[in-house]
Amino acid sequence: MTPPDAAPPGHPTAEINETVHQRHRLGILTIAAEAERADFGYLRDALGLTPGNLSRHLTVLEEAELIQVEKGYEGRRPRTWIRITRRGRSALAAEIATLTELVRRHSQPRPPARPDPPAQPDPPAQPGQAAQPGQAQP
């Protein structure tokens, strides 16, 4: 049985990838896709995350094989860089395609909704006639 809040089969929302769709992870993937590699500090500042929160999101994406995390040094300073993987690019492209379809569906002009006609009161019962359903008995 389909849960009541599930999207109907074939509806674009059924294609949303929960790992990618979370806004901070979507931000990480889009930034990583725009650059050869993204610096941990830049991601932290650009997304307004604490180091611990960013680390947790990176772990989720790395476990899903959507990014690679590189650790190294720049001079004597330890650094962490993030690269998007092929799988990450594919997942990001699919997510963007899904969101694009939703925007397309909801940006088309729709005909104005027709209001429901006003309810008509039941006519009064005539003497000697049985009351109709919804009518009060005299």
Legacy VTK file of the C-alpha trace (Angstrom):
# vtk DataFile Version 3.0
C-alpha trace
ASCII
DATASET POLYDATA
POINTS 138 float
0.000 0.000 0.000
1.312 3.465 -0.898
1.685 5.888 2.031
-0.824 8.760 1.819
1.920 11.392 1.481
3.834 9.559 -1.274
4.010 11.097 -4.723
1.906 9.364 -7.362
3.875 7.027 -9.649
5.419 9.004 -12.469
5.221 12.304 -10.587
8.556 14.186 -10.613
8.747 14.326 -6.817
9.121 10.539 -6.800
12.537 11.106 -8.416
13.920 13.389 -5.687
17.081 11.915 -4.191
16.911 12.524 -0.432
20.709 12.431 -0.078
21.200 15.110 -2.736
18.048 17.133 -2.057
18.965 18.196 1.486
19.845 21.868 1.006
23.376 21.848 2.457
24.350 18.704 0.549
22.860 20.187 -2.626
24.985 23.268 -1.955
28.126 21.184 -1.470
27.524 19.302 -4.728
26.759 22.411 -6.769
29.844 24.244 -5.488
32.020 21.169 -6.072
30.592 20.805 -9.601
31.513 24.421 -10.405
35.162 24.043 -9.374
37.914 21.492 -9.875
37.915 21.077 -6.118
36.359 22.973 -3.223
38.154 23.917 -0.022
36.576 22.909 3.295
36.842 26.456 4.666
35.216 27.928 1.581
32.317 25.458 1.797
31.905 26.159 5.518
31.723 29.914 4.948
29.651 29.802 1.744
27.028 27.529 3.312
27.117 29.038 6.818
27.865 25.720 8.534
29.880 24.818 11.575
32.918 22.621 10.885
31.225 19.663 12.602
28.005 20.068 10.647
29.871 20.363 7.340
31.942 17.280 8.224
28.781 15.272 8.810
27.302 16.292 5.443
30.594 15.452 3.719
30.583 12.017 5.357
27.063 11.306 4.049
28.050 12.378 0.525
31.321 10.451 0.648
29.587 7.273 1.845
27.159 7.628 -1.076
30.217 7.980 -3.366
29.051 11.377 -4.570
32.245 13.180 -3.505
35.868 12.397 -2.730
37.558 14.028 0.233
41.280 14.812 -0.086
43.402 15.731 2.892
46.774 17.344 2.470
48.856 20.366 3.270
49.203 23.792 1.804
52.565 24.852 3.158
52.406 23.691 6.761
48.662 24.097 7.108
46.498 20.975 6.927
43.778 21.346 4.303
40.734 19.401 3.153
39.437 19.546 -0.408
36.300 18.073 -1.895
35.865 16.803 -5.461
32.591 15.714 -7.004
32.642 12.200 -8.506
31.035 11.037 -11.763
28.271 9.492 -9.695
27.895 12.833 -7.885
27.610 14.720 -11.187
24.966 12.258 -12.397
22.992 12.526 -9.156
23.200 16.329 -9.252
22.088 16.420 -12.906
19.125 14.136 -12.115
18.127 16.321 -9.153
18.312 19.487 -11.252
16.257 17.824 -14.009
13.603 16.850 -11.451
13.463 20.350 -9.978
13.349 21.848 -13.487
10.341 19.664 -14.333
8.567 20.768 -11.158
9.230 24.424 -11.979
7.966 23.854 -15.539
4.763 22.242 -14.273
4.070 25.001 -11.801
4.972 27.969 -13.965
2.425 27.239 -16.685
-0.607 29.515 -16.551
-3.614 27.704 -15.208
-7.223 28.522 -16.020
-8.966 30.290 -13.152
-10.716 27.934 -10.804
-14.475 27.830 -11.177
-16.218 28.460 -7.876
-18.625 25.820 -6.660
-22.232 26.833 -7.294
-24.009 28.044 -4.168
-25.982 25.374 -2.336
-29.698 25.508 -3.107
-32.050 25.178 -0.151
-34.491 22.261 -0.274
-38.050 23.332 -1.190
-40.538 23.150 1.682
-42.676 19.999 1.853
-46.240 20.363 0.615
-49.030 19.380 3.001
-49.693 15.649 2.755
-46.340 14.989 1.107
-43.475 13.103 2.808
-40.437 15.225 3.502
-37.468 14.703 1.185
-34.105 13.750 2.650
-32.493 16.818 4.140
-35.882 18.499 4.799
-37.229 19.147 8.239
-40.442 17.413 9.256
-43.318 19.874 9.984
LINES 1 139
138 0 1 2 3 4 5 6 7 8 9 10 11 12 13 14 15 16 17 18 19 20 21 22 23 24 25 26 27 28 29 30 31 32 33 34 35 36 37 38 39 40 41 42 43 44 45 46 47 48 49 50 51 52 53 54 55 56 57 58 59 60 61 62 63 64 65 66 67 68 69 70 71 72 73 74 75 76 77 78 79 80 81 82 83 84 85 86 87 88 89 90 91 92 93 94 95 96 97 98 99 100 101 102 103 104 105 106 107 108 109 110 111 112 113 114 115 116 117 118 119 120 121 122 123 124 125 126 127 128 129 130 131 132 133 134 135 136 137
